[in-house]
Amino acid sequence: MDKEKLLDISEINSRTVTRRLLIFSILIVFAIILFILDILIGSVRIPPGEILRTVTGTDTSQWSVIVLKFRIPKALTALIAGAALSVGGLQMQTIFRNPMAGPYVLGVSSGASLGVALVILGYTYIMPVAGTRIPGDWMVIVSACTGAGLVMLFVTYLAFRVRDILTVLILGIMIAGGISAIVTILQYFTSESLLRAYVIWTMGSLGNLTGSQLFAMLFTVLAGLTISLFTIKSMNVLLLGENYARSSGVNVKLVRVSVFVSTSLLAGGVTAFCGPIGFIGIAVPHIARMLFRTSDHNFLLPASAVAGAALMLISDIISQLPGSDKVLPINAVTSLLGIPVVIWVILRGRIIKTGV
């Protein structure tokens, strides 16, 4: 009888793994299709054949400039940003034991925004000889990651002092509000040209990234994702509680620092060049949990990355307003898509426990 039970359990586990691998494969195919659609759709109608010839290097017409210099980099940016924000949100929800945690909600993205604001808006005061020239890519990305890291450190401190989900959320909103006040003061004293550049940046955009900016963002995000991969096993143990994790030999402080650095790089790297993008980080991990019906980070982390990339590509396609020559701010689209998802998840009671 015991042998039969073991066989049944083994068969169930095998079917569960097969189902999850199938869903993950479908997610990847879906993301690839969206990536192709994002390249095809735009204010200028380009025949698919021309795009194919441009990608293969057999076309040097006027279309090649639009495809190679704008559409492909924009689609790649969407893919990278969606994956980064989703993984960052998943890590924050686990480490804070808070299903509503995310870079945007807890003020980490606001911290990155403050770092960028200090560089862009305060640049004429720091380096007056620079005039209105926007600072270099690495200066922007370092300032964004530093701002995100400082806020992440402060929120982590508050979370382990307060230990109340609602209070931490309120404090995160207050931190974001305080940062917004500081940025407003900076805006009041800055020059008109730099103010315009910053306001456009705050609306969020996946386009107009240069090759060097895309490389800087990719490098930073890959560093953050690499660190997150090394925390998967420890994050799974943390779901059972910190005391259990310590008794299992997990260095909880090291895990916190690793998540702290990883999330700062992921949120800061994206925010530096795409602006503060909201609700991807909080919504996508819940979508991944519902699809895979698990809290195992071995599945959730790659699933969140792919699902986040797909949702960001969808947002970018919608922001293009197909058939129109106008482009919506990406932050507005992600908010309109992400907020209903979070509300629906809460009302349906479908949040798989994150250890809270």
C-alpha positions in Angstrom: 0.0 0.0 0.0 2.8 2.4 0.9 4.5 1.6 -2.4 1.4 2.4 -4.3 1.0 5.7 -2.5 4.6 6.6 -3.3 4.0 5.8 -7.0 0.8 7.9 -7.0 2.7 10.8 -5.4 5.6 10.4 -7.9 3.1 10.4 -10.8 1.3 13.6 -9.5 4.7 15.4 -9.1 5.7 14.3 -12.6 2.4 15.7 -14.0 2.8 18.9 -12.1 6.3 19.5 -13.4 5.2 18.7 -16.9 2.2 21.1 -16.6 4.5 23.9 -15.4 7.0 23.3 -18.1 4.2 23.4 -20.7 2.9 26.7 -19.3 6.4 28.2 -19.2 7.0 27.1 -22.8 3.7 28.8 -23.8 4.8 32.0 -22.0 8.0 32.1 -23.9 6.3 31.6 -27.2 3.7 34.3 -26.3 6.5 36.7 -25.4 8.3 36.0 -28.7 5.1 36.7 -30.6 4.6 40.0 -28.7 8.2 40.9 -29.4 7.6 40.5 -33.1 4.3 42.4 -33.0 6.0 45.2 -31.2 8.5 45.5 -34.0 5.8 45.3 -36.7 3.4 47.9 -35.1 4.2 51.6 -35.1 3.1 55.0 -36.4 4.7 54.2 -39.8 3.4 51.2 -41.5 6.3 49.0 -42.7 5.6 45.8 -44.7 6.7 42.6 -42.8 8.8 41.6 -45.8 10.8 44.8 -45.5 11.3 44.3 -41.8 12.6 40.7 -42.4 15.0 41.9 -45.0 16.2 44.6 -42.7 16.8 42.2 -39.9 18.7 39.8 -42.2 20.8 42.7 -43.5 19.6 42.5 -47.1 17.7 45.8 -47.0 19.4 49.2 -46.7 16.3 51.3 -47.5 14.8 54.1 -45.3 12.9 51.4 -43.4 16.1 50.0 -42.0 16.7 53.1 -39.9 13.3 53.0 -38.2 13.6 49.2 -37.6 17.2 49.0 -36.4 17.5 52.4 -34.6 14.1 52.6 -33.0 11.7 49.6 -33.0 14.1 46.8 -32.2 15.9 48.7 -29.4 12.5 49.7 -28.0 11.2 46.1 -28.0 14.4 45.0 -26.3 14.0 47.7 -23.7 10.5 46.5 -23.0 11.6 43.0 -22.6 14.5 43.9 -20.3 12.4 46.3 -18.2 9.5 44.0 -17.7 11.7 41.1 -16.6 13.7 43.3 -14.2 10.8 45.0 -12.5 8.9 41.7 -12.1 11.8 39.8 -10.5 12.5 42.8 -8.3 8.8 42.8 -7.1 8.9 39.0 -6.5 12.0 39.4 -4.3 10.5 42.2 -2.3 7.2 40.3 -1.7 9.2 37.4 -0.3 11.8 39.2 1.8 9.2 41.6 3.3 6.6 38.7 3.5 4.2 41.2 2.0 2.0 40.3 -1.0 1.5 44.0 -1.9 5.2 44.9 -1.9 6.9 46.1 -5.1 9.5 48.7 -6.2 6.9 51.3 -7.1 4.6 50.8 -4.1 7.3 50.8 -1.4 9.1 53.9 -2.8 12.2 52.1 -4.3 11.4 53.5 -7.8 10.9 56.9 -6.2 14.3 56.6 -4.7 15.7 55.9 -8.1 13.8 58.9 -9.5 15.3 61.1 -6.8 18.8 59.9 -7.8 18.1 60.8 -11.4 16.5 64.1 -10.4 19.6 65.1 -8.4 21.8 64.4 -11.4 19.5 66.0 -14.1 17.9 68.9 -12.2 20.9 69.6 -10.0 23.5 69.2 -12.8 23.8 73.0 -13.5 24.6 73.6 -9.8 27.0 70.7 -9.4 28.8 71.4 -12.7 27.8 74.9 -13.9 30.2 74.8 -16.9 28.1 72.0 -18.3 25.3 74.3 -19.1 22.2 72.4 -20.1 24.0 69.3 -21.3 22.5 66.1 -19.9 25.0 64.0 -17.8 26.5 60.7 -19.0 24.7 57.4 -19.0 26.7 55.8 -16.3 26.3 58.8 -14.0 22.5 58.6 -14.4 22.4 54.8 -13.8 24.7 55.0 -10.7 22.6 57.7 -9.2 19.4 55.8 -9.8 20.7 52.6 -8.3 22.1 54.5 -5.3 18.8 56.2 -4.7 16.9 53.0 -5.0 19.4 51.3 -2.7 19.1 53.9 0.0 15.3 53.7 0.0 15.4 49.9 0.0 17.7 50.0 3.0 15.5 52.4 4.9 12.3 50.4 4.1 14.0 47.2 5.1 15.0 48.7 8.4 11.4 49.9 9.0 9.9 46.5 8.0 11.9 44.7 10.6 11.2 47.3 13.3 7.4 47.7 12.6 6.6 44.1 11.4 3.1 45.1 10.2 2.2 44.8 6.6 -0.2 47.8 6.4 2.1 50.1 8.4 5.0 49.3 6.1 2.8 50.0 3.0 1.7 53.4 4.5 5.3 54.2 5.3 6.4 53.4 1.8 3.7 55.7 0.4 4.9 58.4 2.8 8.5 58.0 1.7 7.4 58.3 -1.9 5.5 61.5 -1.0 8.5 62.9 0.8 10.8 62.2 -2.2 8.2 63.8 -4.5 8.3 67.0 -2.4 12.1 67.1 -2.7 11.9 66.6 -6.4 9.3 69.4 -6.6 11.7 71.8 -4.8 14.5 70.8 -7.3 12.1 71.5 -10.2 11.4 74.9 -8.9 15.0 76.0 -9.0 16.2 74.3 -12.1 16.5 75.7 -15.6 13.6 75.4 -18.1 15.4 73.0 -20.5 16.5 70.6 -17.8 13.0 70.8 -16.3 11.4 69.8 -19.6 13.9 66.9 -19.9 13.0 65.6 -16.5 9.2 66.0 -16.9 9.3 64.0 -20.1 11.5 61.3 -18.3 8.9 61.0 -15.5 6.2 60.0 -18.0 8.1 56.9 -18.8 9.3 55.8 -22.2 10.8 52.7 -23.8 12.0 54.5 -26.9 14.8 56.9 -27.7 17.4 54.9 -25.9 20.8 55.1 -27.6 23.0 52.0 -28.0 25.2 53.0 -25.0 22.1 53.5 -22.8 20.6 50.1 -23.8 24.0 48.5 -23.0 24.2 50.2 -19.6 20.7 49.1 -18.7 21.3 45.6 -19.9 24.5 45.3 -18.0 22.9 46.5 -14.8 19.8 44.3 -15.1 21.9 41.2 -15.9 24.0 41.9 -12.7 20.8 42.1 -10.7 19.3 39.0 -12.2 22.5 37.0 -11.7 22.4 37.9 -8.0 18.8 36.9 -7.8 19.5 33.4 -9.2 21.9 32.7 -6.3 19.1 33.5 -3.7 16.5 31.1 -5.1 17.1 28.3 -2.7 17.4 30.6 0.3 14.2 32.5 -0.6 12.3 29.2 -0.7 13.5 28.4 2.8 12.6 31.9 4.0 9.0 31.2 3.0 8.8 28.9 6.0 10.0 31.6 8.4 13.3 33.2 9.5 13.7 30.9 12.5 13.4 27.8 10.3 15.7 29.4 7.8 18.4 30.0 10.4 18.0 26.5 11.8 18.5 25.2 8.3 21.8 27.0 8.0 20.6 29.9 5.8 22.5 33.1 6.4 19.5 35.4 6.6 21.5 38.6 6.7 23.4 37.6 3.6 20.2 36.9 1.8 18.7 40.3 2.8 21.8 42.0 1.5 21.8 40.0 -1.8 18.1 40.9 -2.3 18.8 44.5 -1.4 21.6 44.8 -4.0 19.7 42.8 -6.6 16.5 44.9 -6.3 18.4 48.1 -6.3 20.2 47.2 -9.5 17.0 46.0 -11.2 14.8 48.9 -10.2 17.5 51.5 -10.6 18.7 50.2 -13.9 15.3 50.4 -15.5 14.2 53.7 -13.8 17.3 55.5 -14.9 16.4 55.3 -18.6 12.7 54.4 -18.8 11.4 56.5 -16.0 9.4 55.3 -13.0 7.2 52.5 -14.3 4.5 51.3 -11.9 2.6 48.2 -11.0 4.5 45.7 -13.1 6.6 44.6 -10.1 3.5 44.1 -7.9 1.1 42.5 -10.4 3.3 40.1 -12.4 4.5 37.9 -9.5 0.8 37.2 -8.5 0.0 36.3 -12.2 3.0 33.9 -12.1 1.7 32.3 -8.9 -1.7 31.8 -10.3 -0.5 30.3 -13.5 2.0 27.9 -11.8 0.1 27.4 -8.5 3.3 27.4 -6.5 5.5 29.5 -4.3 8.6 27.7 -5.4 11.1 30.4 -6.7 12.7 27.8 -9.0 9.6 28.3 -11.1 8.4 31.7 -10.0 11.6 33.7 -10.7 11.9 32.7 -14.4 8.1 32.7 -14.9 7.9 36.3 -13.4 10.7 37.4 -15.7 9.0 36.0 -18.9 5.5 37.1 -17.8 6.8 40.6 -17.0 8.5 40.9 -20.3 5.3 39.9 -22.0 3.2 42.4 -20.1 5.6 45.2 -20.8 5.5 44.3 -24.5 1.7 44.4 -24.4 1.9 47.8 -22.7 4.3 49.1 -25.3 2.1 47.9 -28.1 -1.0 49.6 -26.6 1.0 52.8 -26.0 1.8 53.0 -29.7 -2.0 53.5 -30.3 -1.9 51.4 -33.5 -3.1 53.4 -36.5 -2.2 56.7 -34.8 1.0 58.8 -34.9 0.8 59.5 -31.1 2.4 57.6 -28.3 1.1 57.3 -24.8 3.4 57.4 -21.7 4.3 53.8 -20.8 3.8 54.5 -17.1 0.1 55.4 -17.8 -0.5 52.1 -19.7 1.2 49.9 -17.1 -0.8 51.5 -14.3 -4.1 50.9 -16.2 -3.1 47.3 -16.8 -1.5 46.6 -13.4 -4.0 48.1 -11.0 -7.0 46.1 -12.2 -4.9 42.9 -12.0 -4.0 43.6 -8.4 -7.6 44.5 -7.5 -8.9 41.3 -9.2 -6.4 39.1 -7.5 -7.4 40.5 -4.1 -11.1 40.3 -4.6 -10.9 36.8 -6.0 -8.8 35.7 -3.0 -6.4 34.0 -5.4 -3.1 35.2 -3.9 -1.0 32.2 -3.2 0.6 32.7 0.2 4.0 34.3 0.2 4.7 33.4 3.7 2.8 36.3 5.3 
